[in-house]
């Protein structure tokens, strides 16, 4: 796909060109690098639940 515009690639795959621009910007900023860190991806809701649990345990332990 070298030499093709983002808009033409987006059309080929039925995507929004703005989404491809957004993905490219995230990749350039390193925002997507965690996906290659061999770590599980956890939903934010699960992280918040566990953080609340840790706070409660810390409170109980003093």
Secondary structure, DSSP 4 states (H G I P E B T S, - for coil): -TT--HHHHHHHHT--HHHHHHHHHHHHHTTTGGGGSS-----HHHHHHHHHHHHHHHHHH-
